[in-house]
Amino acid sequence: MYTEDNMRMDMPRPNNGTRKDRKENIDMSIVSKKSKQIPGSLIREMFAMQAGMKDVISFALGEPDFTAPQHVVDATVASFRRGETHYTPNTGIPALRKAVAATYQARGLDYQPSEILIGAGAISLLNLACTAMLDIGDEVLLPDPGWANYKGLMMQVGAVPIPVKVKEENGFMYDIDDLRNAITPKTKVILINSPSNPTGGVASAENLRQISDLAKERNLYVLTDEIYRELIWDGEPYTSIASFPGMKERTVVVDGFSKKYAMTGFRLAWSAAPLEVTTVMTKLLENVLSSVNEGVQWGGVAALTGNQDCVEEMKCQYRRRRELIVKGLNNIEKISCLWPKGAFYAFANISGTGLKSQEFAMRLLQEQHVVVVPGTGFGQGGEGFIRLSYATSEKSIQEGLRRMEAFVKGL
């Protein structure tokens, strides 16, 4: 059947000008409208702005300042020396999937190795989970403030991010009524990040129970980013929403090695999800990654099954740094800071200075050479706050606080 579309194809095409003109037209349209709308990272932007400056104190990047444990490095190198330099199964090597499943079983969560998928960093698995779970136009409830990449991920797969403000008075965790009020017929997924980047907030077991009840009541699914799970500083032990009755089958958990083991450069993480979801995510992984290299996976096995003293040593230092930075911030006039319950971030309230978050951060960098991240880099709910990573030396924390106090006094 000869259609209108066929007619359009058969019609003579207009002369688009010279070769140069055509090239310019192509260059104008080669980038999709969708990708142009995805926001960049203000964290990276602030970090880049310090280039060329001398004597900079940076609280910008959320990366441990420790090196990976030696037994992890040794296991990785040994794998390469054995000649294990080839493709691995899409799902990850069996030994690592078994080791990950064992960590859940030790916590009372019955995940089988077949429900574990190995990826190149938590971000890759969050991406795969979003692609597997969400259709174009589906809505995802996100914490605001929350890690900025979540919004970009949702937009990248055609889903609609719906920010839900998490308030300081609630420890920067979801208020169940706010969450309920944000639900529409298009809502499919609630995203949880506990402990939280950027706030250091940790969801209580009661809060997670309320969210699980709401998810079951409204037939919603949960994507929970638990990359900071081991970095809990006080209060009750960590609880995963997947542990509540009826939630394992409607939850995708993402976790990894970067924060707990200081293995950021290894790009190694995992997801734990119902077999149906894991199977789909594996198919999608083939299209974007194929597989994770074998050496770093054996490093992951060593991390999970080896001596954990290295983790406790790092956590001990984080605790000291946390105390130093929070007390220091609270001693600066016009600044206050809740005690973060987890992760390695302080989310300081600077509204008393009269400056907006971005102006505060920019002037602090220009005048005192101290890098912090404006709270608005994590959503509009972050206005009036700045994020400081205390994954840095105590000496740097002390000097950075001294400069910040001098800056505030000079306002």
N, C-alpha and C positions, 0 to 999 in steps of 0.2 A: 504494500500500500504506500502510495507516494504522499507523504505528509508535508505539513508546513516546515518541519525541521529539515526534510530533504531539500525543499526549495531554498532554504537559507544556505545550505551547504553548496548548492549548485550555482547560486548567484555569484557574479563577478565580484571579486574583492577589491575595495578601493586601494589606490596607491597610497601607501603610508609614508611616502617621502624617501629620503636618502637612507642608505645603510646606517649612517650615524643616528638619524632620527629614530629608526626602528629600534636600534640598540637602546637608546634612551627610554623609549616606551616600554621595552621589556624590563629594563632595570627598575622602572617605576612600579611594576606589578609583580615582580618575582617573589616578593615577600607577601604572605597571606595577611588579610585583614585580621584574622583571628590571632595570629602570632604577634602582630603589632600591639594588640590590646593586652597581652600578658605582661604584667608588671615585672620590672627588674628588681634585683635585690638591693635595698638600701644599705644592708650590712656591707656588701661588697663595695658599694659606692663610697661609703664612709672610709672603709679600709684603703681604697685606692687613693682617696684624697690626701692621705698622709705621705704619699710618695714625694720624695724630694725634701721633706721636712727633717730636721735633725732633732735628736733627743725626744722622740715621740714615745708616749706611754699609751698602749692600745688595749682597750677593753672590748674590742669589736668582735673578734671571731670566736665562735663557740667550738674551739678545738683544744683538747688537752695539750698541755705543754710538756707532757711526758713522752718518751719513746715507747714503742711497743715492747712488751716483756721479752726477755732474751730467749726463753724457751719457745715462744711463738715464732720469732725470727728464725731460730735454728730449725724448727720443723718445716718452715716454708723453704728455706735454702736446701734442706735435705731432700725435699720433694723434687726440686729442680735438678739437683745433682743425680737423682735416680733416673733422670730422663723423663720425668712426668711433665712434659711441655706440650701436650696435645689437647684436643677437645675433651671435655668432660660431659657427662649426661646433662641435659638441659636443666634437670631438677637439682643438680648438685651431686657431689660424690656421696655414696651411701653412708660412709663413716661419719660425715658431718651431719647429715640429716638425722642419723641415729643419735648422735650426741646432742643435737638440739632437742629432739623429742624427749630424750632422757631428762633434760633440765626441766621440761614442763611436767613430766610425770613425777619428778621429785617434789614439785609444788602442788600436786594433786590435780593437774590438768592432763587429761588422757589424749594427748596428740600422738599419732603414729607417724613414723618417718615418711609415709606416703602423703601426709598432710603438710609436710614442710617443703618449702621451695627456697633455694639459695639464690641470692641476687647480688649485684654489684652496688652495694650501699643501700641504705634504707630508702633513699629517694627513688631508686629503680623499682623497688617493690611497691612503694606507694603508687607510683605511676601505673604499674601493671594491675594493682588492685582497683584503681579508679577505672581503668579501661575495661576490666572484667565486670565490674559491678554497675557501671553507670551508662545509661543511654543519653543521647543528646537531649538537653532540656531537663534532665533529672536535677533535683535540688539537693545540695549537701549542706548541712548545718556545721559551721566552723566557729571555733572560739575567736573572739575579737577583744583584746589582742591575741594573736596567734602567729605561728611561724608563717612568714609571708609566702613561702613556696606552696603552701596548701592551696591558696587561691589560684595561683598560676597553674597548678596541676589540674584543678577542676576545669578551668577554662580551656586548657589544652585538649581535654577529652570531650569538650562540648557540654559539660555539666554546668550548673549554675551555683556558684558559692553564695551561701546566705550567712553573713556574719551574725553571730549572737554574742552580745557584749558580756564579757566576764568581768565582774567588778572586784575592786580591791577589797571591799568589805566581805566578799565571799571567798577570799583567798585566790581570786582569779580563776575560779572554776565555775562551771555552769550552774546557774540557778534553774531549778527544774521548771518553774513557771515560765521563765523567759524562753527556755527550750521548747516547752509545749506551745507557747504562743507563736513561735516561729514556724511551726509545722504547717504545711499546705498539702493539698492533694498531690503535688509534684515532689514532695520530699521523699527521698529514698534512704539516705545515709546520714548518720550522725558521726562526726569525726571527733575523737578524743585524743588529747595529747597530755599524758600525765606520767611523770613530772613534765611540766610545761617549759617549752622554749617559746616566749622569752621570760616568763614570770617566775619560774621556779615553783609554781603552785602544784599541789598534788591533790587529786580527787580522793575524798574519803570513801570508805566502803559503803557508807550510807548513801552518799551522793551517787555512786555507781549503781547501787541497788535501785535507786529512783530512776536513773536513766535506763537501766535494763527493763524495768517494769513499763516505762513509757515506750521503749522500742517494741516490746512484745504487744502492748496494747494497740499501737498504731502500725504494726507490721513494718517496722523500719530495720535497717541493718546498721552495723557499727564497724567503722574502720578505726582501730586504736594504734597509735604510734607510741610504742613503749621503749624507745631507744635509750631513755634515761632511767629505766626501771630500777637499776641497781644503785642509783645515786639518790638515796633517801636519807635525810639527815635527822629527822625526829618524828615523833608521832607513831601511828600504827604502821605495821609492815605493809609492803606494797600489795595491792589487790588488782587483779586484771578483771575487766568486765566479762571476759570470756568464762570466768569461773562461776558465774551466777547461773542458776537453773534455766535451761532453755536458751542460753546466749552463745554457747560455743558454735552452734549451727548457724547463727546469724552474725558472726563476728569474724573479721580478718585482723589478725595481730601482725604488726611489723616490729621487728627488733633487730639488733645487730651488735657488732663488735667495736664500733668506732669510739663510743664514749666510755664504756666500762673498761675496755682493754687498751685504750689509746691507740687504736688501729685505724685511724681515719684514712691513711694512705693505702690501706689494703683494699678498700672498697668491698666490704664483705658484710652481708646482712642476710636475714631470712624472714619469711612470712610463715604463719601458722594459720590454717584456714580449713574449712570443710573440703573434703576431697574434690567435690564438684568444682569449687572455686579454684583450688590449687591446680587442677587439670587444665582449666581455661587459662590461668595465669602462665602456666608452663608453655602452652601453645603460643601465647602472646610473647613470652620471653624469647622464643626461637626467632621471632621477627625483629627483635631490637638488640639482642645481646648474644644469643646462641647459648653461651655458657660462661661460667666464671672460671678463671684459670685455676689449675689444680693446686699449685703451690700454696696460694693464699688460703685455699680451703683446708689444707692440712695444718696451716697455721691456726685456723679456726678450731679445728679438732683439738689441737694442743692447748688453746686458750680455755676451752670448755672443760677439758678432762684433766688438765694439769693443776699444779699448785696455784691456789688463789691468793696467796700472800701478797702478790704484786698489786692486786686490786685493792686489798685492804690498806696497803701503804699509800696508794693514790687517794683513796677515800679519806684517810686520816689527814692528808695535806689539804684536800678540798674543805674539810670541816674547819681547819684552822683559818684558811683563807676566807671562808664564808663569814666566820665570826669577825675577822679583821675588817672586811669590807662593809658589812652591815652596820657594825658599831660605828665605823668611821663615817659612813653616810648619814647616820642618825645624829652624829655630832656636828654636822654642818648645818648652820642656820638656814631655814627655809627649805630644807630637804628632809624627806622621811623615807623609810624603806621597810616594808614588811620583811620578816624573816622568811626567806625561801625555804620550803620544805624539801625540795629536791633539785636535781640538775646542778648546774654551776653558773647560774645567773642571778643577779640582783636587779630587781625592777624598781627603780627609785622614783618617788613622786617629787617632781620639781615644780609643781604648780605654784608653790609659795614664792618662787622667784619672779613670777609675773611673765616669764618667757614661754613661748611655745616650744614644744620638744625639739623641732628642727633648728630653730634659732639658737636654743641653748647648746645643742650639739655642735653646730657650726662655729659659734663664737668660742666655745671651749677649745675646739681644735685650733682655731686661728690664734687665740690669745695665750693658751697654755700648752698647746701641742698634746692634748689628751683626746683620745678617740673613744667616744661612746656611740651607741646607736639610738637615734630618736625613737620614741615609742610608736610614733606614727608609721614607722617602717614595718610594723606588725598589725596595722589596721587603725582605723580612726579611734577605736577604743583605747589606743595607747597614747592619745594626746595627753600631755601633762606628765609623761613618764620618760625615762631613759633606761636602756638596758646596758648593764655592765657584765661582761663575762669575767669571772674570777678564776678562769683556767689559765692563770699566769702567776708569776712569782710574788711572794709576799713583799719583796722590795719594791716591785713595780706597783703593787696595790697601795702601799704606803705613800709612795711618791705621787701617784695619780690622785689620791685623796687630798694630799697637801695642795696640789695645784688646783684641784676643783674647789677646795675651800677658799683659796686666794681669789679664784674667779668669781665665786658667789659674793664674797665680801666686796668686790670691786663693782658690783652691779649698781 
